[in-house]
Amino acid sequence: MSSPSRTELEEYRKQASAWFAENVPPEPDFMLPLTFMEVGTDEQFDFLCDWQNKVYEAGYLGAAWPEEYGGGGLDQAFQNIATEQMRIHGSPIMLNTIGLNWAGPLILDMGTHEQRQRYIKGILSAEDIWCQGFSEPDHGSDLGNVQTRAVREGDEWVFNGTKIWTTHGNHAKYMIMLARSIQETANKYAGLSFFLIPMKVPGVEAVPIRKLTGEYGFTETFFTDARMPGDCLMGQEGQGWAIAMRTLEYERSARGGQAGGLSIIVPDATDAIDLARRARRGGRPAIEDPVIRDRLVELLIEDRGNSLCFQRQRLAPLNQERPFSLGLSSKLMNTELIRRLNEFTISMQGAKAAYYMGEPDAIDGGLSQRAYLNSFSATIGGGTSQIQANIVGEHVLGLPKS
Amino acid sequence: MFNEGRHGAIGLSDEQTELLESATKYCRDKSPIETVRRLIEDDLGHDPAVFAEMAELGWLGIAIPESYGGAGLDLAEVVPVVEQMGRNLMGGPLLATTLTAQALLAAGTAEQKASILPELAAGRPATLALLEPHADWDPQHIDCQAMSADGGITLRGTKVFVTDAPIAAWMIVSVMLEGAPALVLLDPEAIASCSIRRETVIDETRRSYRVALDGVRLSESALLDVSLAGAALERIELAGSLLATAEMCGAAVSCIDDTLKYLVDRKQFGRPIGSYQALKHPTVHAHLGIEQARSHLYAAAHSFESGREGEIAVRMAKAHTGPAFGFAADRAIQFHGGFGFTYECDAQLYRRRAIWGENQHGDALYHRRKLADLIL
């Protein structure tokens, strides 16, 4: 594929901009989730499924995925433009993020032709919602210690065990699942295998978990003699750990191939400035308080530092000595900054900081309070910040294992 | 894809890449830690033969136009050189000479530029005398006076933190002239008529002086263009901030490398101390702080000539890097344990240098205050 010309991209940008300007739905009378991890009600789910489907049908999702499996067959640059237009036009999020950005690229890279035909189109159209079964209740950060068992019985695999923090667990049709299929291996990683399994089968029960915000969005998912088709194995038996690590690279954007689309609406530093103009302290706009100003500037410097680190990754001469440093640290840096930024937006609000969602006098309906509490999902999920620090310490700086 | 207002922009020129590569090697070869230690005890504080070699390599003329004997590049290309000098804790008059050239380019008269810039590019050292005992970084806060008398100018007042003053062939001094900021150029004879005392400063790789100007007499031709003096002072502050940031980024990388080596080699309770998360995690945070600093640095270099955007980028880089280097060096001392408390341990060299760098051309709070007015 030759790279697209400036004119082609500009033309596409105009089309996309016009389409989103016309089609982005008005706010419904219920609060929409800001991330794919915060879908707590059926009305939110249905609304977002319809919207993703409409975006896909218009050609602005999976634009760079292969045409033969339902994608647009275009250069990645087109999808990047479409995603940017979603952000600009205040589009709701793309619901099926796990399918679009983790499972999908994995199936396209490693799956068989048959698996691609079966799964890719449904991921894009939101017909088939995906979830992920990695974490377990007793092994949050120690993923290699997964205990859910998959046992081959004739033509089938039989699953027993419990997964936790399953985003979309009660809505999903499929799950990417890491389970132990070989006992008695030299090390704990060698016994793991990777599966693409259906969720709506007997023996699978997804029980909603109530989050710290008071909302829902995750399930604890129980497998009790759940029988799955024999062809649900991905790759070879015993390759589970390597495939799971690859999936995490998609999740952490260390590897490309994602379908794209807006998956998280992050209140950023610009929103903090905007709030500082509206919130009042001591009878005056918070932005006039010299301490608030100094803290805001500090956060803006960090915010820009993260963006610049992202941009610096492509300048090889500036990454020669520790080439994986910026890639392996971006999750830690970004999620921690967002958490602190949200915490700061609460602290600007004076006494109103103590209001919460549902209170008519809360600033922005309690958006900051909700965003702060939800921001822990990113500093904990996908490997806690503390695990991330170990990864950077050991794999980037060469420190001995803890 | 990026909104530059919020995100800034980074870029790297081919010349920057080449200079980064050659400076990395050269500085490592010329300034091993034993040499740094030896030069601390030396009156001059640097090796003149090395400074002469740097001039031969063209480093003194990188940001001087070709018509004045330089390479005609920008300050962005000086950044990798200064970064690598910082990485090897080098001293010497390259920084001061480079900034003096920038001051001349910003406000020098045609004659001053034509006669002096080629000399600076060739490696004659020069320096700036800006700070005063009031210790305010604001370059427009000037108590030193220049008085016109008998067809000449007489100076009164004192400058502090003037680096490399005794070896400087020229010194540019900020003064008030008839109520407005002005810059004057002192030649070797005028410098000799100043009263100069070496200051005891926290970074022992530096040579810094207190310069009493009382009674120094200059001719009218020693004045730089008065109408450009204010703008030149602003530019010196930003150029100085950019290069101080580069120097700190380089030093911080070495500081962290030294700490990492100790964390791997040193064992306690039968384990390398770097396996303890209480030491590992703060070291990771120190490293990531410097990764951000380096991104800010190269963004500031990239946009240095872009007006207000450049000013924002430079002030952000300086405001971030000082504290980030300070944290890395502070933890370096702590994590070396008892050894860290000794003069022999190199951690102190970095901590002292971080305090020096943080206080060159405005500390973090100073720059954040300016930024608040620029971006909020």
Interface residues (C-beta under 8 A of the other chain):
Chain A: N80 E84 D268 A269 T270 I273 A276 I287 P290 R293 D294 L296 V297 E298 L300 I301 E302 D303 R304 G305 N306 S307 L308 C309 Q311 R312 L315 P317 L318 S325 L326 S329 L332 M333 Q386 A389 N390 V392 G393 V396 L397 G398 L399 P400 K401 S402
Chain B: M1 F2 R6 H7 G8 A9 I10 G11 L12 Q16 T17 L20 E21 I256 L260 L263 V264 R271 P272 G274 S275 Y276 Q277 K280 H281 T283 V284 H285 H287 L288 E291 Q292 A293 R294 S295 H296 Y298 A299 M316 A319 H320 L365 R368 R369 L371 A372 I375 L376
